[in-house]
Amino acid sequence: MRSKPWRFSAVLLLLVIVGGFIPPLLRQRETTLSLRREIASLREPKPELIQPIAENHRLKTLQISDLELKTLEEDQEAFIRLRNDGKAIGESISQRARRMPPRKQMPVRAWVNRGTALPSAALETVLWAAAAGEVDIIREALVLSADAKDEAEKVYESFSDELRARYPSPEHWIAGFILRDVPLTAFSLFGSNGDGEKVKLNALFFQEDGITRKEIVFEMVRSRDGWRLVVPVTAVEKYAALLKGRLPAERK
């Protein structure tokens, strides 16, 4: 009978000791569970990060290797060399064209209407028409550049009725002044450059002594019915000044 109180006290002491450990264990368990939930949340992909990550992966696939980069650089260097070589060849051809010895001088009496099938033929036809006073042939054989056309139409708007009767259109008065402006001296072509649509002809006009000469560059353009002489805006401005009496109208 004396042992029962002792046993009761031992059990009570055991419960107190165990009870003292339970709350910390529970708190530790709760902390562990909370950490696990937080870790799981961090492992889940965030919607706001999915697109940047995908873009990063896409950019990585677009990156080129060092070998590919070296190949591209070599190709670029080769292209630059070819472009420079092509430019040098073009300049050499142009220079040789300009240095061509002049063809035999063609006196005015030898000019003829050669049609417009070739640039040089079309130019000679214009010169022949100027010497023969054939204004309509000149008008049909020329074309105004865009700037020249605008300027010619602007000048033509100020024409009096008398001038309009003489020149029915801007092209008519330009052709009329080309007729007066062409040098009536022997000429010779000494070079040309251009492509299948536009060509520049270098011509020399000689004075009576056969030595003094004037160089003029004529631009020709292909049309549906042959080659035509291009009239630049500078020529229109010159003829407008002649029309107003600010420049002498003599042939040069």
C-alpha positions in Angstrom: 0.0 0.0 0.0 2.9 2.4 0.6 4.1 1.9 -3.0 1.1 3.4 -4.7 1.7 7.0 -3.8 5.3 6.5 -5.1 4.0 5.1 -8.4 1.5 7.9 -8.8 4.2 10.5 -8.2 6.4 8.8 -10.8 3.7 8.7 -13.4 2.8 12.4 -12.7 6.5 13.3 -13.0 6.7 11.4 -16.3 3.6 13.3 -17.7 5.1 16.6 -16.7 8.4 15.8 -18.5 6.7 14.5 -21.6 4.3 17.5 -21.6 7.2 19.8 -21.5 8.6 18.4 -24.8 5.3 18.3 -26.7 4.7 22.0 -27.4 8.3 22.5 -28.8 7.8 19.5 -31.0 4.5 20.7 -32.3 5.9 24.1 -33.0 8.9 22.5 -34.8 6.5 20.4 -36.8 4.4 23.4 -37.8 7.6 25.3 -38.8 8.8 22.4 -40.9 5.4 22.1 -42.6 5.4 25.9 -43.3 8.9 25.7 -44.8 7.9 22.8 -47.0 4.9 24.8 -48.3 7.1 27.8 -49.0 9.7 25.7 -50.8 6.9 24.1 -52.9 5.6 27.5 -53.7 9.0 28.7 -54.8 9.4 25.6 -57.0 6.2 26.4 -58.9 6.8 28.4 -62.1 5.6 32.0 -61.8 3.4 33.2 -64.6 5.3 36.5 -64.8 8.5 34.6 -65.3 7.4 32.0 -67.8 7.5 34.4 -70.8 11.0 35.8 -70.0 12.3 32.3 -69.5 10.8 31.2 -72.8 12.3 34.3 -74.6 15.7 33.5 -73.1 15.5 30.0 -74.4 14.5 31.3 -77.8 17.4 33.7 -77.9 19.8 31.0 -77.0 18.7 29.0 -80.0 19.3 32.0 -82.2 22.9 32.4 -81.1 25.5 31.4 -83.7 28.6 29.6 -83.0 32.1 31.1 -83.2 32.6 29.2 -86.5 29.4 30.5 -88.0 30.4 34.1 -86.9 33.8 33.7 -88.4 32.3 32.5 -91.7 29.9 35.5 -91.8 32.7 37.9 -91.2 34.8 36.3 -94.0 31.7 36.5 -96.4 31.3 40.2 -95.5 34.9 40.9 -96.2 34.7 39.1 -99.5 31.5 41.1 -100.5 33.3 44.4 -99.7 36.3 43.4 -101.8 34.0 42.5 -104.7 32.1 45.7 -104.4 35.3 47.8 -104.4 36.7 45.8 -107.3 33.5 46.4 -109.2 33.6 50.1 -108.5 37.2 50.3 -109.6 36.4 48.5 -112.8 33.5 50.8 -113.5 35.6 53.9 -112.9 38.4 52.5 -115.1 35.9 51.8 -117.9 34.4 55.3 -117.5 37.8 56.9 -117.6 38.8 54.9 -120.7 35.6 56.0 -122.4 36.3 59.6 -121.6 39.9 59.2 -122.9 38.8 57.7 -126.2 40.4 59.6 -129.1 37.8 61.8 -130.9 36.3 60.4 -134.0 36.7 62.2 -137.2 35.2 65.6 -137.2 31.8 65.9 -138.8 31.2 69.2 -140.5 27.7 70.7 -140.5 27.2 69.8 -144.2 27.7 66.1 -143.3 25.0 66.0 -140.6 22.0 63.9 -141.6 18.8 62.6 -140.2 19.9 59.2 -138.9 16.7 58.4 -136.9 16.6 57.5 -133.3 17.5 53.8 -133.1 20.9 54.5 -131.5 21.9 57.2 -129.0 24.5 58.7 -131.3 22.1 58.6 -134.2 19.4 60.4 -132.2 21.9 63.1 -131.2 23.0 63.7 -134.8 19.4 63.8 -135.9 18.8 66.6 -133.3 21.8 68.5 -134.5 20.8 68.1 -138.2 17.3 69.3 -137.3 18.7 72.4 -135.6 20.9 73.2 -138.6 17.9 72.6 -141.0 15.4 74.6 -138.9 13.2 71.6 -138.3 11.7 72.5 -135.0 9.1 69.8 -135.0 11.7 67.1 -135.4 13.7 68.5 -132.4 10.5 68.6 -130.4 9.7 65.0 -131.1 13.3 63.9 -130.4 13.5 65.5 -126.9 12.2 64.7 -123.4 12.2 67.1 -120.5 13.5 65.9 -117.1 11.0 66.1 -114.3 12.5 69.3 -112.9 12.8 70.8 -116.4 9.2 70.0 -117.2 7.9 71.7 -114.0 10.1 74.8 -114.7 9.1 74.9 -118.4 5.4 74.8 -117.5 5.8 77.5 -114.9 7.5 79.8 -117.4 4.9 79.0 -120.1 2.1 80.1 -117.8 3.5 83.7 -118.0 3.5 83.7 -121.9 1.5 86.3 -123.7 -1.0 85.4 -126.3 1.5 86.3 -129.0 4.1 83.9 -127.5 1.5 81.1 -127.1 0.6 81.5 -130.8 4.2 81.0 -131.7 4.9 78.2 -129.2 1.7 76.1 -128.7 3.3 74.1 -125.8 6.3 74.3 -123.4 8.0 71.7 -125.6 7.6 73.9 -128.6 9.5 76.9 -127.1 12.2 74.6 -125.7 12.7 73.1 -129.1 12.8 76.5 -130.7 15.5 77.7 -128.3 17.5 74.4 -128.8 17.5 75.2 -132.5 19.1 78.5 -131.8 21.5 77.1 -129.2 23.2 74.3 -131.1 26.6 75.3 -132.3 26.8 75.1 -136.1 30.3 73.8 -136.2 32.0 70.5 -136.8 31.6 68.1 -134.0 33.0 64.7 -132.9 31.9 62.1 -130.3 34.8 61.0 -128.1 33.2 58.9 -125.4 30.0 57.5 -123.8 28.9 55.8 -120.7 25.7 54.5 -119.3 23.4 51.4 -119.5 20.7 50.1 -121.7 18.2 52.9 -120.7 20.3 56.0 -120.2 23.5 57.1 -122.0 25.7 60.2 -121.7 27.5 61.2 -124.9 30.6 63.3 -124.8 30.9 65.6 -127.8 33.4 68.2 -129.0 32.4 71.1 -131.1 35.2 72.7 -133.1 35.6 76.3 -134.2 36.6 77.1 -137.8 40.3 76.8 -137.0 39.7 73.1 -136.2 41.6 73.5 -132.9 39.5 75.5 -130.5 36.8 73.3 -129.1 34.0 73.1 -126.6 33.0 70.0 -124.8 29.2 69.3 -124.2 27.8 66.3 -122.5 24.4 65.1 -123.9 22.2 62.8 -121.9 20.1 60.4 -124.0 17.2 58.1 -122.7 15.5 55.2 -124.4 11.8 55.5 -125.1 9.2 53.3 -126.8 10.0 54.8 -130.2 13.8 55.2 -129.9 16.3 57.4 -128.1 15.6 60.9 -127.1 17.6 63.9 -125.9 17.1 64.8 -122.2 16.6 68.5 -121.6 17.9 69.4 -118.0 16.4 72.1 -115.8 19.5 74.2 -116.3 18.8 74.4 -120.0 15.2 75.5 -119.3 16.4 78.2 -116.9 18.9 79.4 -119.6 16.2 79.6 -122.3 13.8 81.4 -119.9 16.5 84.0 -119.3 17.1 84.3 -123.1 13.3 84.7 -123.5 13.4 87.7 -121.1 16.4 89.2 -122.9 18.8 88.7 -120.0 21.2 86.6 -122.1 22.4 87.0 -125.7 20.6 84.7 -128.1 23.7 84.1 -130.4 24.9 80.7 -131.2 28.0 79.6 -129.3 
